[in-house]
Amino acid sequence: MFDVAVFGSLFLTLFVIMDPPGITPIFLALTSGRPAKVQRRMAWQAVAVAFGVITVFGILGQQILAYLHVSVPALMIAGGLLLLLIALDLLTGKTDEPKQTKDVNVALVPLGMPLLAGPGAIVSVILAVQHADSASAQVSVWAAIIAMHVVLWLTMRYSLLIIRVIKDGGVVLVTRLAGMMLSAIAVQQIINGVTQVIRGS
């Protein structure tokens, strides 16, 4: 009742796309200045949101995109534009949000989506669920999805120890680095979306 090849293939695909090591500096930058308890909660919230989004699209992805008449390239471009806005805020130091909503907003957007549950991860899961034509394959697909989110949570949860070492000056440096990385990811995502639109036309 378990297909190791299917599990390994999807897990590695999601690992490359979601990039737990790469998400660490972005998570540290977006959660800096919060109490440790709040940071841990935000790590859990971000993973929960990502898992919820991935699950919904894994079950109903094709129907949702077809009903809304949204193409995958359009989803990629929209996600890229959102990430680019966040990246510009990180690069310019404008990361503050209204006090009553900032903790929830950062955990949901951009951490939960579109950083973790981005277009690439969503499309990979939709295709994996579609191609899983047996019970063992379906079990393996969902086991890979769950395992990936556990890895993401562990990575963010224990990356908080880094803040204690690098202090405030290091956090500023990490914030700028995260902004640069995120802007590159965003631009690449937009380019990929535009390229697919051109090829499809």
C-alpha positions in Angstrom: 0.0 0.0 0.0 3.0 2.3 -0.4 4.9 3.3 -3.5 8.4 4.4 -2.6 9.2 5.7 -6.1 6.1 8.0 -6.2 6.8 9.2 -2.6 10.5 10.0 -3.4 9.8 11.7 -6.7 7.2 14.1 -5.3 9.1 14.7 -2.0 12.2 15.7 -3.9 10.2 17.8 -6.4 8.5 19.7 -3.5 11.8 20.0 -1.6 13.5 21.7 -4.6 10.4 24.0 -5.2 9.6 24.9 -1.6 13.4 25.1 -0.7 13.4 24.8 3.1 17.0 26.1 3.5 16.2 29.0 1.2 13.1 30.0 3.1 15.1 30.3 6.3 16.5 33.8 5.8 13.1 35.1 4.5 11.3 33.6 7.6 13.9 35.2 9.9 13.6 38.6 8.3 9.8 38.5 8.3 9.5 37.4 12.0 12.4 39.4 13.5 11.4 41.5 16.5 8.6 39.3 17.6 8.7 37.4 20.9 10.0 33.8 20.5 6.6 32.4 21.3 5.0 34.4 18.5 7.7 33.4 16.1 7.1 29.7 16.8 3.4 30.2 16.3 4.0 31.9 13.0 6.1 29.0 11.8 3.2 26.7 12.6 0.6 29.0 11.0 2.6 29.4 7.8 3.0 25.6 7.4 -0.7 25.0 8.3 -1.8 27.6 5.7 0.6 26.1 3.0 -0.7 22.6 3.8 -4.3 23.8 3.6 -3.8 25.5 0.2 -1.9 22.5 -1.2 -4.5 20.1 0.0 -7.4 22.1 -1.5 -5.6 22.3 -4.8 -4.5 18.7 -4.7 -8.2 17.6 -4.4 -10.0 20.3 -6.4 -7.2 22.1 -8.3 -8.2 21.4 -11.9 -11.9 22.3 -11.1 -11.0 25.5 -9.3 -8.7 26.8 -12.2 -11.2 25.7 -14.8 -14.2 27.4 -13.0 -12.3 30.7 -12.5 -10.9 30.4 -16.1 -7.4 30.9 -14.6 -4.4 29.4 -16.4 -1.3 28.1 -14.7 0.9 30.8 -16.3 -1.4 33.5 -14.9 -1.2 32.0 -11.5 2.6 32.1 -11.7 2.7 35.7 -12.8 0.3 36.8 -10.1 2.4 35.0 -7.5 5.5 36.5 -8.8 4.1 40.0 -8.6 3.0 39.5 -5.0 6.5 38.2 -4.1 8.1 41.1 -5.8 6.1 43.6 -3.7 7.1 41.8 -0.5 10.8 41.7 -1.7 10.8 45.5 -2.3 9.5 46.1 1.2 12.3 43.9 2.6 14.9 45.7 0.5 13.8 49.1 1.6 13.1 48.2 5.2 9.4 48.8 5.0 8.3 45.6 6.7 6.0 47.0 9.4 2.3 46.3 9.2 -0.6 47.4 11.4 0.1 46.1 14.9 -3.2 44.3 15.3 -2.8 42.3 12.1 1.0 42.0 11.4 1.5 38.6 13.0 -1.4 36.9 11.2 -0.6 38.6 7.9 3.0 37.6 7.7 2.2 34.0 8.6 -0.5 33.9 5.9 1.1 36.1 3.3 3.8 35.8 2.1 5.0 32.9 4.2 2.1 30.5 3.8 1.3 31.6 0.3 2.8 32.2 -2.2 6.3 31.4 -0.7 5.5 27.9 0.6 2.3 27.1 -1.3 3.4 28.8 -4.6 2.3 28.1 -8.1 5.1 25.6 -8.7 4.2 23.5 -5.6 0.5 23.7 -6.5 1.0 22.6 -10.1 3.3 19.7 -9.0 0.7 18.5 -6.5 -2.2 18.7 -9.0 -0.2 16.7 -11.5 0.9 14.1 -8.9 -2.6 13.5 -7.7 -3.9 13.2 -11.3 -1.2 10.6 -12.2 -1.7 8.6 -9.0 -4.0 5.9 -10.5 -3.9 3.5 -7.6 -4.6 3.5 -3.9 -0.9 2.9 -3.0 0.1 5.8 -5.3 -2.5 8.1 -3.7 -1.2 7.2 -0.2 2.4 7.8 -1.3 1.5 11.2 -2.8 -0.2 12.5 0.3 2.5 11.0 2.5 5.1 13.0 0.5 3.0 16.2 0.9 2.7 15.7 4.7 6.4 14.8 5.1 7.5 17.9 3.2 5.4 20.2 5.4 6.9 18.6 8.5 10.4 19.3 7.1 9.3 22.9 6.5 8.0 23.4 10.0 11.2 21.9 11.6 13.4 24.1 9.4 11.6 27.3 10.4 11.0 26.3 14.0 14.7 25.7 14.7 16.0 28.5 12.5 14.9 30.8 15.2 18.0 29.8 17.2 20.0 31.7 14.5 18.4 35.1 15.6 19.9 34.6 19.1 23.4 34.4 17.5 23.3 37.1 14.8 21.6 39.8 17.0 20.0 42.9 15.5 22.8 43.8 13.1 22.7 40.4 11.6 18.9 40.5 11.3 19.2 43.7 9.2 21.7 41.9 6.9 19.5 38.8 6.6 16.5 41.0 5.8 18.3 42.7 2.9 19.6 39.3 1.7 16.1 37.8 1.9 14.8 40.8 -0.1 17.4 40.2 -2.8 16.7 36.5 -3.0 13.0 37.0 -3.0 13.1 39.6 -5.7 15.1 37.1 -7.9 12.6 34.3 -7.2 9.7 36.7 -8.1 11.3 37.9 -11.3 12.1 34.3 -12.4 8.5 33.3 -11.6 7.1 36.1 -13.7 9.5 35.3 -16.6 8.5 31.6 -16.5 4.8 32.6 -16.5 5.2 35.1 -19.4 7.3 32.5 -21.4 4.5 29.9 -21.0 1.9 32.4 -22.2 4.0 33.2 -25.3 4.5 29.5 -26.0 0.8 28.8 -25.6 -0.3 31.6 -27.9 
